Amino acid sequence: MEHRPKTLAIPLSLLLGLFIPLAAQAEASRLGPEGAATLARGQALQQQAAELRQQADRILAEEEHACASRLLVNDCRNQAKARHLEQVNEARRLDAEGRELEYQARVEERDLKQQQRDADAASQTEELARRQKLRDAEQQEREALRQRRLAEKEAKAAEGERKAAERRARQEKKQADHARRVAEKEARGPRSSKTPAPATPGPDATSLPEGQRQP
């Protein structure tokens, strides 16, 4: 009895339905929706190719066993091998298509990762620039505060110096006024007494007789 190649028990649509929840969802965090679907389809095609190859080998073994009881054994086996080769080539085609789809998905994944790295680098650069700007602003604020305190200190020192100069000027003026009053007092000399001092007798009065002295 001649055996015909059997179709897969699990169609491609069902395989895709099985792989999308498992494989595609696992890759969804790294791939976009289209990339995840492409990866799932590629993996499903490779799985279909593997099952088709296994099925072709099983059918070939069954047909070669059946050919042993026929008259034209070699012809039967050649036909079985031809059908087997046809299925194997189809499996190879499906496997190649699946690998190409998976490669496309991996390329997209790689591009997305590179885009993410670029975005992270740009974000990091912006963050570093923002932090540097904050540090510069804080440094400028500290410098302005230092300059303001220095100016206040210098202003206080200048005010203290001004007041000290005023005190010295007042003290010097006070001393100058005192010295001037002393000098004026000395220039006027001692004041004369109200009671005149007794007259000192001249030399002639002492030489006269007592009766001739004038009172």
C-alpha positions as a Markdown table, in Angstrom:
| # | Residue | x | y | z |
|---|---|---|---|---|
| 1 | Met | 0.0 | 0.0 | 0.0 |
| 2 | Glu | 1.3 | 3.4 | -1.0 |
| 3 | His | 1.7 | 5.9 | 1.8 |
| 4 | Arg | 1.1 | 9.6 | 1.3 |
| 5 | Pro | 3.0 | 12.3 | 3.2 |
| 6 | Lys | 0.8 | 13.3 | 6.1 |
| 7 | Thr | 0.3 | 17.0 | 6.9 |
| 8 | Leu | 1.3 | 18.3 | 10.2 |
| 9 | Ala | -1.1 | 17.7 | 13.0 |
| 10 | Ile | -0.4 | 21.1 | 14.4 |
| 11 | Pro | -1.0 | 23.9 | 11.8 |
| 12 | Leu | 1.2 | 27.0 | 11.7 |
| 13 | Ser | -1.6 | 29.2 | 13.0 |
| 14 | Leu | -1.9 | 27.1 | 16.1 |
| 15 | Leu | 1.9 | 27.0 | 16.6 |
| 16 | Leu | 1.9 | 30.8 | 16.3 |
| 17 | Gly | -0.8 | 30.9 | 18.9 |
| 18 | Leu | 1.3 | 28.8 | 21.2 |
| 19 | Phe | 4.5 | 30.7 | 20.7 |
| 20 | Ile | 3.2 | 34.2 | 20.9 |
| 21 | Pro | 2.1 | 33.9 | 24.6 |
| 22 | Leu | 5.4 | 32.1 | 25.5 |
| 23 | Ala | 8.2 | 33.3 | 23.3 |
| 24 | Ala | 6.9 | 36.7 | 22.0 |
| 25 | Gln | 5.7 | 37.8 | 25.4 |
| 26 | Ala | 9.1 | 36.9 | 26.9 |
| 27 | Glu | 10.7 | 39.1 | 24.3 |
| 28 | Ala | 8.1 | 41.9 | 24.6 |
| 29 | Ser | 10.1 | 43.7 | 27.1 |
| 30 | Arg | 13.0 | 44.0 | 24.7 |
| 31 | Leu | 11.2 | 44.1 | 21.3 |
| 32 | Gly | 8.4 | 46.2 | 20.0 |
| 33 | Pro | 5.1 | 44.6 | 19.0 |
| 34 | Glu | 6.1 | 44.0 | 15.4 |
| 35 | Gly | 9.5 | 42.6 | 16.5 |
| 36 | Ala | 7.9 | 40.2 | 19.0 |
| 37 | Ala | 5.5 | 39.0 | 16.4 |
| 38 | Thr | 8.3 | 38.5 | 13.9 |
| 39 | Leu | 10.3 | 36.5 | 16.4 |
| 40 | Ala | 7.4 | 34.4 | 17.3 |
| 41 | Arg | 6.6 | 33.6 | 13.7 |
| 42 | Gly | 10.3 | 32.7 | 13.0 |
| 43 | Gln | 10.5 | 30.4 | 16.0 |
| 44 | Ala | 7.2 | 28.8 | 15.0 |
| 45 | Leu | 8.4 | 28.2 | 11.5 |
| 46 | Gln | 11.6 | 26.5 | 12.8 |
| 47 | Gln | 9.5 | 24.4 | 15.1 |
| 48 | Gln | 7.2 | 23.4 | 12.2 |
| 49 | Ala | 10.3 | 22.6 | 10.1 |
| 50 | Ala | 11.7 | 20.3 | 12.9 |
| 51 | Glu | 8.4 | 18.5 | 13.2 |
| 52 | Leu | 8.0 | 18.2 | 9.5 |
| 53 | Arg | 11.5 | 16.6 | 9.3 |
| 54 | Gln | 10.6 | 14.2 | 12.1 |
| 55 | Gln | 7.4 | 13.3 | 10.4 |
| 56 | Ala | 9.1 | 12.7 | 7.1 |
| 57 | Asp | 11.7 | 10.4 | 8.7 |
| 58 | Arg | 8.9 | 8.5 | 10.4 |
| 59 | Ile | 6.9 | 8.1 | 7.2 |
| 60 | Leu | 10.0 | 7.1 | 5.3 |
| 61 | Ala | 10.7 | 4.3 | 7.8 |
| 62 | Glu | 7.1 | 3.1 | 7.6 |
| 63 | Glu | 7.1 | 3.2 | 3.8 |
| 64 | Glu | 10.5 | 1.4 | 3.5 |
| 65 | His | 9.1 | -1.3 | 5.8 |
| 66 | Ala | 6.0 | -1.6 | 3.7 |
| 67 | Cys | 8.1 | -1.7 | 0.5 |
| 68 | Ala | 9.8 | -4.9 | 1.7 |
| 69 | Ser | 6.7 | -6.9 | 1.0 |
| 70 | Arg | 6.2 | -5.6 | -2.5 |
| 71 | Leu | 7.4 | -7.0 | -5.8 |
| 72 | Leu | 9.2 | -3.8 | -6.9 |
| 73 | Val | 11.0 | -3.1 | -3.7 |
| 74 | Asn | 13.6 | -0.7 | -5.1 |
| 75 | Asp | 11.0 | 1.3 | -7.1 |
| 76 | Cys | 8.8 | 1.6 | -4.0 |
| 77 | Arg | 11.7 | 2.7 | -1.9 |
| 78 | Asn | 12.9 | 5.2 | -4.4 |
| 79 | Gln | 9.4 | 6.7 | -4.5 |
| 80 | Ala | 9.4 | 6.8 | -0.7 |
| 81 | Lys | 12.8 | 8.5 | -0.6 |
| 82 | Ala | 11.6 | 11.1 | -3.2 |
| 83 | Arg | 8.6 | 12.0 | -1.1 |
| 84 | His | 10.9 | 12.1 | 2.0 |
| 85 | Leu | 13.3 | 14.4 | 0.1 |
| 86 | Glu | 10.4 | 16.7 | -0.9 |
| 87 | Gln | 9.3 | 16.9 | 2.8 |
| 88 | Val | 12.9 | 17.5 | 3.9 |
| 89 | Asn | 13.4 | 20.3 | 1.4 |
| 90 | Glu | 10.1 | 21.9 | 2.6 |
| 91 | Ala | 11.3 | 21.6 | 6.1 |
| 92 | Arg | 14.6 | 23.2 | 5.2 |
| 93 | Arg | 12.7 | 26.0 | 3.4 |
| 94 | Leu | 10.5 | 26.6 | 6.5 |
| 95 | Asp | 13.6 | 26.5 | 8.8 |
| 96 | Ala | 15.5 | 29.0 | 6.6 |
| 97 | Glu | 12.5 | 31.3 | 6.6 |
| 98 | Gly | 12.1 | 31.0 | 10.3 |
| 99 | Arg | 15.8 | 31.7 | 10.9 |
| 100 | Glu | 15.6 | 34.8 | 8.7 |
| 101 | Leu | 12.6 | 36.1 | 10.6 |
| 102 | Glu | 14.3 | 35.4 | 13.9 |
| 103 | Tyr | 17.4 | 37.2 | 12.6 |
| 104 | Gln | 15.3 | 40.2 | 11.6 |
| 105 | Ala | 13.8 | 40.2 | 15.1 |
| 106 | Arg | 17.3 | 40.0 | 16.7 |
| 107 | Val | 18.5 | 42.9 | 14.5 |
| 108 | Glu | 15.5 | 44.9 | 15.6 |
| 109 | Glu | 16.3 | 44.0 | 19.2 |
| 110 | Arg | 19.9 | 45.0 | 18.7 |
| 111 | Asp | 18.8 | 48.3 | 17.2 |
| 112 | Leu | 16.3 | 48.9 | 20.0 |
| 113 | Lys | 19.0 | 48.2 | 22.6 |
| 114 | Gln | 21.3 | 50.6 | 20.8 |
| 115 | Gln | 18.6 | 53.3 | 20.7 |
| 116 | Gln | 18.0 | 52.7 | 24.4 |
| 117 | Arg | 21.7 | 53.0 | 25.1 |
| 118 | Asp | 21.8 | 56.2 | 23.1 |
| 119 | Ala | 18.8 | 57.5 | 24.9 |
| 120 | Asp | 20.3 | 56.6 | 28.3 |
| 121 | Ala | 23.6 | 58.2 | 27.4 |
| 122 | Ala | 21.7 | 61.4 | 26.3 |
| 123 | Ser | 19.7 | 61.3 | 29.5 |
| 124 | Gln | 22.8 | 60.8 | 31.5 |
| 125 | Thr | 24.5 | 63.7 | 29.7 |
| 126 | Glu | 21.5 | 65.9 | 30.4 |
| 127 | Glu | 21.5 | 64.9 | 34.0 |
| 128 | Leu | 25.2 | 65.6 | 34.4 |
| 129 | Ala | 24.7 | 69.0 | 32.7 |
| 130 | Arg | 21.8 | 69.7 | 35.0 |
| 131 | Arg | 23.8 | 68.7 | 38.1 |
| 132 | Gln | 26.8 | 70.8 | 36.9 |
| 133 | Lys | 24.5 | 73.7 | 36.4 |
| 134 | Leu | 23.2 | 73.3 | 39.9 |
| 135 | Arg | 26.7 | 73.1 | 41.2 |
| 136 | Asp | 27.7 | 76.2 | 39.3 |
| 137 | Ala | 24.7 | 78.0 | 40.6 |
| 138 | Glu | 25.4 | 76.9 | 44.2 |
| 139 | Gln | 29.1 | 78.0 | 43.7 |
| 140 | Gln | 28.0 | 81.4 | 42.4 |
| 141 | Glu | 25.6 | 81.8 | 45.3 |
| 142 | Arg | 28.3 | 80.8 | 47.8 |
| 143 | Glu | 30.7 | 83.2 | 46.1 |
| 144 | Ala | 28.1 | 86.0 | 46.1 |
| 145 | Leu | 27.5 | 85.3 | 49.8 |
| 146 | Arg | 31.2 | 85.4 | 50.6 |
| 147 | Gln | 31.6 | 88.7 | 48.7 |
| 148 | Arg | 28.6 | 90.1 | 50.5 |
| 149 | Arg | 29.9 | 89.1 | 53.9 |
| 150 | Leu | 33.4 | 90.5 | 53.0 |
| 151 | Ala | 31.8 | 93.8 | 51.9 |
| 152 | Glu | 29.9 | 93.9 | 55.1 |
| 153 | Lys | 33.0 | 93.2 | 57.1 |
| 154 | Glu | 34.9 | 95.8 | 55.3 |
| 155 | Ala | 32.1 | 98.3 | 55.7 |
| 156 | Lys | 32.0 | 97.6 | 59.5 |
| 157 | Ala | 35.8 | 98.0 | 59.6 |
| 158 | Ala | 35.6 | 101.3 | 57.8 |
| 159 | Glu | 32.8 | 102.4 | 60.1 |
| 160 | Gly | 34.8 | 101.5 | 63.1 |
| 161 | Glu | 37.8 | 103.3 | 61.7 |
| 162 | Arg | 35.7 | 106.4 | 61.0 |
| 163 | Lys | 34.3 | 106.4 | 64.5 |
| 164 | Ala | 37.8 | 105.9 | 66.0 |
| 165 | Ala | 39.1 | 108.8 | 63.8 |
| 166 | Glu | 36.2 | 111.0 | 65.1 |
| 167 | Arg | 37.1 | 110.0 | 68.7 |
| 168 | Arg | 40.7 | 110.9 | 68.1 |
| 169 | Ala | 39.8 | 114.1 | 66.5 |
| 170 | Arg | 37.5 | 115.1 | 69.5 |
| 171 | Gln | 40.3 | 114.1 | 71.9 |
| 172 | Glu | 42.8 | 116.1 | 70.0 |
| 173 | Lys | 40.5 | 119.1 | 69.8 |
| 174 | Lys | 39.8 | 118.8 | 73.6 |
| 175 | Gln | 43.6 | 118.7 | 74.3 |
| 176 | Ala | 44.2 | 121.6 | 71.9 |
| 177 | Asp | 41.4 | 123.7 | 73.6 |
| 178 | His | 42.9 | 122.9 | 77.0 |
| 179 | Ala | 46.4 | 123.8 | 75.9 |
| 180 | Arg | 45.1 | 127.0 | 74.3 |
| 181 | Arg | 43.3 | 128.0 | 77.6 |
| 182 | Val | 46.5 | 127.3 | 79.6 |
| 183 | Ala | 48.5 | 129.4 | 77.2 |
| 184 | Glu | 46.1 | 132.3 | 77.4 |
| 185 | Lys | 46.1 | 132.1 | 81.1 |
| 186 | Glu | 49.8 | 132.2 | 81.2 |
| 187 | Ala | 49.9 | 135.1 | 78.8 |
| 188 | Arg | 47.7 | 137.2 | 81.0 |
| 189 | Gly | 50.0 | 136.7 | 84.0 |
| 190 | Pro | 49.0 | 136.7 | 87.8 |
| 191 | Arg | 46.2 | 139.0 | 88.9 |
| 192 | Ser | 47.1 | 142.1 | 91.2 |
| 193 | Ser | 45.9 | 142.1 | 94.8 |
| 194 | Lys | 43.2 | 144.6 | 96.0 |
| 195 | Thr | 45.2 | 145.7 | 99.1 |
| 196 | Pro | 48.3 | 147.6 | 98.0 |
| 197 | Ala | 51.5 | 146.3 | 99.5 |
| 198 | Pro | 53.2 | 148.7 | 102.1 |
| 199 | Ala | 55.7 | 151.1 | 100.6 |
| 200 | Thr | 59.2 | 150.3 | 101.1 |
| 201 | Pro | 61.0 | 153.3 | 102.7 |
| 202 | Gly | 63.6 | 154.8 | 100.5 |
| 203 | Pro | 67.1 | 155.3 | 101.5 |
| 204 | Asp | 66.7 | 158.9 | 102.5 |
| 205 | Ala | 64.0 | 158.3 | 105.1 |
| 206 | Thr | 66.1 | 156.0 | 107.1 |
| 207 | Ser | 68.9 | 158.5 | 107.3 |
| 208 | Leu | 66.8 | 161.4 | 108.8 |
| 209 | Pro | 66.5 | 162.0 | 112.6 |
| 210 | Glu | 63.4 | 160.5 | 114.1 |
| 211 | Gly | 61.7 | 163.9 | 114.6 |
| 212 | Gln | 62.3 | 164.8 | 111.0 |
| 213 | Arg | 60.9 | 161.6 | 109.5 |
| 214 | Gln | 57.7 | 162.1 | 107.8 |
| 215 | Pro | 54.8 | 160.1 | 108.9 |
